[in-house]
Amino acid sequence: MQNIVPILMSILGIYVLSLGIVSVVLGRTSFENIPLFQLHAGGTASVIIGVFMVLLGSGLKERTRISWYVAIFLILTSILSILVRIRGFSLIYFDTIGISVNILMLSLLLRYRKEYIFPSRINYLPIEGKLALAAISVSAVYGVTGTLLLGNQFAPPIHDFYTAVYYTFVILTTLGIGDILPVTDTSRLFTVSVAVLGIASFLGAITTFIGPVLQQRMSKMVNVMESMEFTGFGDHSIVCGYTPICYDFLKNMKSMNVPIVVVVRDMELATALKNEGYIVYREHADNIEVLRKVGLKKAKNVYI
């Protein structure tokens, strides 16, 4: 039974997605007793949740721990989005089915929760990356919620979910289109706060995700240049790796003017050794090709 959980989640996602599309497209045509704002807000949420449920199938198939938590969150928000579209307890037929299937999926996930023990790829994301994603998400929620609460303080007024999302992302990305303007001091201060959050979170995300890529490319370029320098090396010593007990040894070798090449992978350690005047090649020391690049054949000694 546990093996069909990913399939059921994908099917549930398609169903929730369909409910959301019907609510948004038909509007008051079929649900005249439900306020338009409820239909749009709940319907849009169902569309987003449905898409994520379909995409979540692969994570549940791999039985990752984070996929279990995300699935529980999506199911609870799916039920909430359905309740937003209805008034009181007058559930329509399709929403009743939707809530029932959500509850079934919730019970299955709770029953087989011990099966989801494997780490996810996001676990290897640096803490800065997780904080950047969280900052963007919080900024978006803050912007949309605040825009809806201050709806009458804009020109034209904002009373629907779509316009709130549009305005929030225009401000977060600092596009400044100007078709919607804050007309009170409160709404202006709110707009400024959203813009500041947007700039800070997006700059943080760019620094976190693009910075390491640029750093890696620069590191490869530096390694190529250093490899060219090593072609003329001879009678030098190669030190593979570094530990604190190597410090005195390197210091003594340097004092005797013995040419040394230290092969280490860690960026911070390589930078520290370079700052102390050592020749450093930043790569894995257990790779024979790397050792050849630093002049293994011409080396006098190799220390492992």
NUDOTOR-382282 format. One record per residue (C-alpha): residue in three letters; x, y, z. Coordinates in steps of 0.02 Angstrom, whole numbers, always signed. Layout:
BEGIN
rec code: ALA xx: X yy: Y zz: Z
...
This chain:
BEGIN
rec code: MET xx: +0 yy: +0 zz: +0
rec code: GLN xx: +143 yy: +119 zz: +41
rec code: ASN xx: +211 yy: +107 zz: -138
rec code: ILE xx: +54 yy: +186 zz: -211
rec code: VAL xx: +65 yy: +339 zz: -99
rec code: PRO xx: +164 yy: +439 zz: -230
rec code: ILE xx: +36 yy: +392 zz: -364
rec code: LEU xx: -110 yy: +440 zz: -252
rec code: MET xx: -25 yy: +606 zz: -211
rec code: SER xx: -6 yy: +646 zz: -397
rec code: ILE xx: -188 yy: +600 zz: -430
rec code: LEU xx: -243 yy: +707 zz: -282
rec code: GLY xx: -138 yy: +849 zz: -351
rec code: ILE xx: -224 yy: +839 zz: -520
rec code: TYR xx: -395 yy: +837 zz: -435
rec code: VAL xx: -355 yy: +986 zz: -323
rec code: LEU xx: -282 yy: +1078 zz: -472
rec code: SER xx: -441 yy: +1047 zz: -572
rec code: LEU xx: -550 yy: +1110 zz: -428
rec code: GLY xx: -447 yy: +1269 zz: -420
rec code: ILE xx: -459 yy: +1300 zz: -607
rec code: VAL xx: -648 yy: +1274 zz: -605
rec code: SER xx: -668 yy: +1395 zz: -459
rec code: VAL xx: -563 yy: +1530 zz: -543
rec code: VAL xx: -631 yy: +1512 zz: -720
rec code: LEU xx: -817 yy: +1490 zz: -684
rec code: GLY xx: -824 yy: +1617 zz: -544
rec code: ARG xx: -1001 yy: +1673 zz: -504
rec code: THR xx: -1073 yy: +1579 zz: -651
rec code: SER xx: -1094 yy: +1419 zz: -552
rec code: PHE xx: -1066 yy: +1474 zz: -371
rec code: GLU xx: -1174 yy: +1628 zz: -348
rec code: ASN xx: -1191 yy: +1602 zz: -160
rec code: ILE xx: -1002 yy: +1613 zz: -133
rec code: PRO xx: -913 yy: +1783 zz: -126
rec code: LEU xx: -800 yy: +1814 zz: -276
rec code: PHE xx: -649 yy: +1848 zz: -166
rec code: GLN xx: -668 yy: +1678 zz: -82
rec code: LEU xx: -676 yy: +1592 zz: -250
rec code: HIS xx: -522 yy: +1681 zz: -317
rec code: ALA xx: -417 yy: +1662 zz: -160
rec code: GLY xx: -464 yy: +1480 zz: -128
rec code: GLY xx: -459 yy: +1435 zz: -312
rec code: THR xx: -287 yy: +1510 zz: -342
rec code: ALA xx: -220 yy: +1424 zz: -186
rec code: SER xx: -290 yy: +1258 zz: -248
rec code: VAL xx: -204 yy: +1280 zz: -417
rec code: ILE xx: -35 yy: +1313 zz: -334
rec code: ILE xx: -57 yy: +1170 zz: -209
rec code: GLY xx: -111 yy: +1051 zz: -346
rec code: VAL xx: +44 yy: +1087 zz: -450
rec code: PHE xx: +158 yy: +1057 zz: -300
rec code: MET xx: +67 yy: +895 zz: -257
rec code: VAL xx: +99 yy: +828 zz: -433
rec code: LEU xx: +282 yy: +877 zz: -423
rec code: LEU xx: +298 yy: +800 zz: -250
rec code: GLY xx: +271 yy: +624 zz: -317
rec code: SER xx: +456 yy: +596 zz: -354
rec code: GLY xx: +507 yy: +649 zz: -179
rec code: LEU xx: +382 yy: +530 zz: -99
rec code: LYS xx: +444 yy: +392 zz: -214
rec code: GLU xx: +621 yy: +417 zz: -147
rec code: ARG xx: +549 yy: +418 zz: +31
rec code: THR xx: +639 yy: +576 zz: +83
rec code: ARG xx: +598 yy: +648 zz: +253
rec code: ILE xx: +567 yy: +824 zz: +189
rec code: SER xx: +444 yy: +760 zz: +58
rec code: TRP xx: +339 yy: +687 zz: +200
rec code: TYR xx: +334 yy: +854 zz: +291
rec code: VAL xx: +293 yy: +949 zz: +131
rec code: ALA xx: +155 yy: +824 zz: +89
rec code: ILE xx: +74 yy: +848 zz: +260
rec code: PHE xx: +84 yy: +1037 zz: +240
rec code: LEU xx: +8 yy: +1033 zz: +65
rec code: ILE xx: -135 yy: +921 zz: +119
rec code: LEU xx: -180 yy: +1034 zz: +266
rec code: THR xx: -171 yy: +1190 zz: +157
rec code: SER xx: -272 yy: +1101 zz: +22
rec code: ILE xx: -412 yy: +1068 zz: +147
rec code: LEU xx: -401 yy: +1249 zz: +204
rec code: SER xx: -410 yy: +1314 zz: +24
rec code: ILE xx: -567 yy: +1210 zz: -5
rec code: LEU xx: -647 yy: +1279 zz: +154
rec code: VAL xx: -606 yy: +1457 zz: +98
rec code: ARG xx: -713 yy: +1432 zz: -58
rec code: ILE xx: -866 yy: +1373 zz: +37
rec code: ARG xx: -986 yy: +1459 zz: +156
rec code: GLY xx: -1017 yy: +1376 zz: +324
rec code: PHE xx: -1043 yy: +1189 zz: +305
rec code: SER xx: -1137 yy: +1193 zz: +138
rec code: LEU xx: -1004 yy: +1088 zz: +50
rec code: ILE xx: -1030 yy: +1059 zz: -135
rec code: TYR xx: -1009 yy: +882 zz: -202
rec code: PHE xx: -836 yy: +899 zz: -278
rec code: ASP xx: -764 yy: +987 zz: -127
rec code: THR xx: -830 yy: +846 zz: -17
rec code: ILE xx: -735 yy: +721 zz: -123
rec code: GLY xx: -580 yy: +832 zz: -117
rec code: ILE xx: -582 yy: +842 zz: +73
rec code: SER xx: -613 yy: +654 zz: +88
rec code: VAL xx: -465 yy: +610 zz: -25
rec code: ASN xx: -354 yy: +733 zz: +69
rec code: ILE xx: -400 yy: +651 zz: +234
rec code: LEU xx: -364 yy: +479 zz: +159
rec code: MET xx: -192 yy: +536 zz: +101
rec code: LEU xx: -158 yy: +614 zz: +271
rec code: SER xx: -198 yy: +450 zz: +359
rec code: LEU xx: -85 yy: +351 zz: +241
rec code: LEU xx: +61 yy: +470 zz: +266
rec code: LEU xx: +40 yy: +463 zz: +455
rec code: ARG xx: +30 yy: +274 zz: +451
rec code: TYR xx: +189 yy: +253 zz: +348
rec code: ARG xx: +285 yy: +401 zz: +421
rec code: LYS xx: +428 yy: +288 zz: +480
rec code: GLU xx: +466 yy: +241 zz: +298
rec code: TYR xx: +520 yy: +419 zz: +254
rec code: ILE xx: +694 yy: +422 zz: +327
rec code: PHE xx: +810 yy: +467 zz: +182
rec code: PRO xx: +893 yy: +638 zz: +168
rec code: SER xx: +841 yy: +757 zz: +32
rec code: ARG xx: +952 yy: +856 zz: -85
rec code: ILE xx: +896 yy: +1015 zz: +3
rec code: ASN xx: +986 yy: +951 zz: +159
rec code: TYR xx: +1149 yy: +985 zz: +67
rec code: LEU xx: +1097 yy: +1164 zz: +30
rec code: PRO xx: +1203 yy: +1284 zz: +134
rec code: ILE xx: +1116 yy: +1373 zz: +277
rec code: GLU xx: +1132 yy: +1537 zz: +182
rec code: GLY xx: +1032 yy: +1463 zz: +38
rec code: LYS xx: +894 yy: +1402 zz: +152
rec code: LEU xx: +885 yy: +1573 zz: +236
rec code: ALA xx: +878 yy: +1660 zz: +66
rec code: LEU xx: +733 yy: +1551 zz: +8
rec code: ALA xx: +644 yy: +1577 zz: +173
rec code: ALA xx: +669 yy: +1766 zz: +160
rec code: ILE xx: +593 yy: +1772 zz: -15
rec code: SER xx: +444 yy: +1666 zz: +41
rec code: VAL xx: +413 yy: +1772 zz: +196
rec code: SER xx: +426 yy: +1932 zz: +93
rec code: ALA xx: +299 yy: +1868 zz: -32
rec code: VAL xx: +174 yy: +1815 zz: +103
rec code: TYR xx: +199 yy: +1979 zz: +197
rec code: GLY xx: +173 yy: +2080 zz: +37
rec code: VAL xx: +15 yy: +1990 zz: -20
rec code: THR xx: -65 yy: +1989 zz: +153
rec code: GLY xx: -26 yy: +2172 zz: +186
rec code: THR xx: -87 yy: +2225 zz: +15
rec code: LEU xx: -255 yy: +2140 zz: +42
rec code: LEU xx: -274 yy: +2216 zz: +216
rec code: LEU xx: -234 yy: +2391 zz: +151
rec code: GLY xx: -333 yy: +2368 zz: -9
rec code: ASN xx: -432 yy: +2531 zz: +2
rec code: GLN xx: -273 yy: +2633 zz: +26
rec code: PHE xx: -216 yy: +2605 zz: -153
rec code: ALA xx: -273 yy: +2686 zz: -315
rec code: PRO xx: -359 yy: +2590 zz: -388
rec code: PRO xx: -410 yy: +2490 zz: -233
rec code: ILE xx: -347 yy: +2310 zz: -219
rec code: HIS xx: -478 yy: +2185 zz: -165
rec code: ASP xx: -432 yy: +2023 zz: -254
rec code: PHE xx: -293 yy: +1897 zz: -232
rec code: TYR xx: -226 yy: +1911 zz: -410
rec code: THR xx: -199 yy: +2098 zz: -401
rec code: ALA xx: -118 yy: +2081 zz: -229
rec code: VAL xx: +5 yy: +1953 zz: -296
rec code: TYR xx: +40 yy: +2061 zz: -449
rec code: TYR xx: +70 yy: +2218 zz: -346
rec code: THR xx: +179 yy: +2125 zz: -220
rec code: PHE xx: +296 yy: +2055 zz: -352
rec code: VAL xx: +305 yy: +2221 zz: -444
rec code: ILE xx: +367 yy: +2300 zz: -282
rec code: LEU xx: +478 yy: +2154 zz: -230
rec code: THR xx: +567 yy: +2156 zz: -397
rec code: THR xx: +572 yy: +2348 zz: -398
rec code: LEU xx: +495 yy: +2356 zz: -573
rec code: GLY xx: +393 yy: +2510 zz: -526
rec code: ILE xx: +264 yy: +2499 zz: -666
rec code: GLY xx: +155 yy: +2631 zz: -582
rec code: ASP xx: -18 yy: +2569 zz: -629
rec code: ILE xx: -61 yy: +2547 zz: -444
rec code: LEU xx: -10 yy: +2683 zz: -320
rec code: PRO xx: -14 yy: +2695 zz: -129
rec code: VAL xx: -116 yy: +2848 zz: -81
rec code: THR xx: -99 yy: +2852 zz: +110
rec code: ASP xx: +50 yy: +2865 zz: +226
rec code: THR xx: +19 yy: +2689 zz: +292
rec code: SER xx: +14 yy: +2610 zz: +119
rec code: ARG xx: +169 yy: +2708 zz: +65
rec code: LEU xx: +268 yy: +2648 zz: +217
rec code: PHE xx: +207 yy: +2471 zz: +184
rec code: THR xx: +263 yy: +2483 zz: +2
rec code: VAL xx: +435 yy: +2544 zz: +55
rec code: SER xx: +452 yy: +2400 zz: +178
rec code: VAL xx: +405 yy: +2273 zz: +43
rec code: ALA xx: +532 yy: +2350 zz: -77
rec code: VAL xx: +670 yy: +2344 zz: +55
rec code: LEU xx: +630 yy: +2162 zz: +94
rec code: GLY xx: +629 yy: +2121 zz: -91
rec code: ILE xx: +798 yy: +2201 zz: -124
rec code: ALA xx: +877 yy: +2120 zz: +29
rec code: SER xx: +807 yy: +1945 zz: -3
rec code: PHE xx: +844 yy: +1942 zz: -190
rec code: LEU xx: +1020 yy: +2009 zz: -167
rec code: GLY xx: +1048 yy: +1879 zz: -33
rec code: ALA xx: +985 yy: +1742 zz: -148
rec code: ILE xx: +1095 yy: +1800 zz: -292
rec code: THR xx: +1248 yy: +1806 zz: -179
rec code: THR xx: +1210 yy: +1635 zz: -107
rec code: PHE xx: +1172 yy: +1539 zz: -267
rec code: ILE xx: +1274 yy: +1630 zz: -400
rec code: GLY xx: +1424 yy: +1671 zz: -290
rec code: PRO xx: +1482 yy: +1490 zz: -268
rec code: VAL xx: +1465 yy: +1460 zz: -456
rec code: LEU xx: +1575 yy: +1610 zz: -497
rec code: GLN xx: +1696 yy: +1559 zz: -360
rec code: GLN xx: +1709 yy: +1384 zz: -432
rec code: ARG xx: +1743 yy: +1450 zz: -608
rec code: MET xx: +1875 yy: +1570 zz: -543
rec code: SER xx: +1954 yy: +1428 zz: -445
rec code: LYS xx: +1965 yy: +1321 zz: -602
rec code: MET xx: +2044 yy: +1466 zz: -696
rec code: VAL xx: +2171 yy: +1492 zz: -558
rec code: ASN xx: +2210 yy: +1306 zz: -556
rec code: VAL xx: +2243 yy: +1309 zz: -744
rec code: MET xx: +2362 yy: +1456 zz: -724
rec code: GLU xx: +2449 yy: +1371 zz: -578
rec code: SER xx: +2465 yy: +1209 zz: -678
rec code: MET xx: +2559 yy: +1307 zz: -812
rec code: GLU xx: +2676 yy: +1374 zz: -678
rec code: PHE xx: +2713 yy: +1198 zz: -614
rec code: THR xx: +2780 yy: +1141 zz: -784
rec code: GLY xx: +2949 yy: +1218 zz: -742
rec code: PHE xx: +2957 yy: +1145 zz: -567
rec code: GLY xx: +3090 yy: +1019 zz: -518
rec code: ASP xx: +3170 yy: +949 zz: -360
rec code: HIS xx: +3023 yy: +1013 zz: -259
rec code: SER xx: +2921 yy: +928 zz: -123
rec code: ILE xx: +2736 yy: +889 zz: -135
rec code: VAL xx: +2630 yy: +885 zz: +23
rec code: CYS xx: +2464 yy: +794 zz: -1
rec code: GLY xx: +2334 yy: +865 zz: +115
rec code: TYR xx: +2355 yy: +966 zz: +273
rec code: THR xx: +2329 yy: +940 zz: +459
rec code: PRO xx: +2381 yy: +1050 zz: +606
rec code: ILE xx: +2529 yy: +934 zz: +643
rec code: CYS xx: +2599 yy: +977 zz: +470
rec code: TYR xx: +2619 yy: +1160 zz: +517
rec code: ASP xx: +2790 yy: +1146 zz: +600
rec code: PHE xx: +2852 yy: +1033 zz: +460
rec code: LEU xx: +2800 yy: +1159 zz: +326
rec code: LYS xx: +2874 yy: +1302 zz: +425
rec code: ASN xx: +3043 yy: +1214 zz: +439
rec code: MET xx: +3045 yy: +1169 zz: +255
rec code: LYS xx: +3005 yy: +1348 zz: +209
rec code: SER xx: +3144 yy: +1415 zz: +322
rec code: MET xx: +3267 yy: +1304 zz: +226
rec code: ASN xx: +3204 yy: +1376 zz: +61
rec code: VAL xx: +3142 yy: +1205 zz: +3
rec code: PRO xx: +3011 yy: +1228 zz: -135
rec code: ILE xx: +2848 yy: +1151 zz: -74
rec code: VAL xx: +2681 yy: +1127 zz: -160
rec code: VAL xx: +2535 yy: +1093 zz: -42
rec code: VAL xx: +2385 yy: +1005 zz: -120
rec code: VAL xx: +2224 yy: +1039 zz: -23
rec code: ARG xx: +2041 yy: +1050 zz: -73
rec code: ASP xx: +1969 yy: +1164 zz: +61
rec code: MET xx: +1952 yy: +1343 zz: -2
rec code: GLU xx: +1979 yy: +1429 zz: +166
rec code: LEU xx: +2129 yy: +1321 zz: +208
rec code: ALA xx: +2206 yy: +1351 zz: +37
rec code: THR xx: +2184 yy: +1539 zz: +56
rec code: ALA xx: +2262 yy: +1536 zz: +231
rec code: LEU xx: +2414 yy: +1438 zz: +169
rec code: LYS xx: +2435 yy: +1555 zz: +20
rec code: ASN xx: +2431 yy: +1705 zz: +137
rec code: GLU xx: +2576 yy: +1626 zz: +234
rec code: GLY xx: +2679 yy: +1614 zz: +74
rec code: TYR xx: +2655 yy: +1432 zz: +27
rec code: ILE xx: +2625 yy: +1370 zz: -151
rec code: VAL xx: +2452 yy: +1291 zz: -148
rec code: TYR xx: +2358 yy: +1190 zz: -278
rec code: ARG xx: +2174 yy: +1175 zz: -233
rec code: GLU xx: +2119 yy: +1001 zz: -281
rec code: HIS xx: +2094 yy: +827 zz: -207
rec code: ALA xx: +2263 yy: +759 zz: -155
rec code: ASP xx: +2216 yy: +577 zz: -188
rec code: ASN xx: +2199 yy: +604 zz: -376
rec code: ILE xx: +2350 yy: +545 zz: -474
rec code: GLU xx: +2311 yy: +666 zz: -616
rec code: VAL xx: +2318 yy: +810 zz: -494
rec code: LEU xx: +2488 yy: +753 zz: -431
rec code: ARG xx: +2552 yy: +744 zz: -609
rec code: LYS xx: +2496 yy: +923 zz: -638
rec code: VAL xx: +2602 yy: +982 zz: -491
rec code: GLY xx: +2756 yy: +896 zz: -560
rec code: LEU xx: +2751 yy: +723 zz: -482
rec code: LYS xx: +2884 yy: +653 zz: -600
rec code: LYS xx: +3007 yy: +794 zz: -560
rec code: ALA xx: +2970 yy: +803 zz: -374
rec code: LYS xx: +3106 yy: +759 zz: -251
rec code: ASN xx: +2990 yy: +706 zz: -111
rec code: VAL xx: +2805 yy: +669 zz: -92
rec code: TYR xx: +2729 yy: +678 zz: +83
rec code: ILE xx: +2560 yy: +598 zz: +116
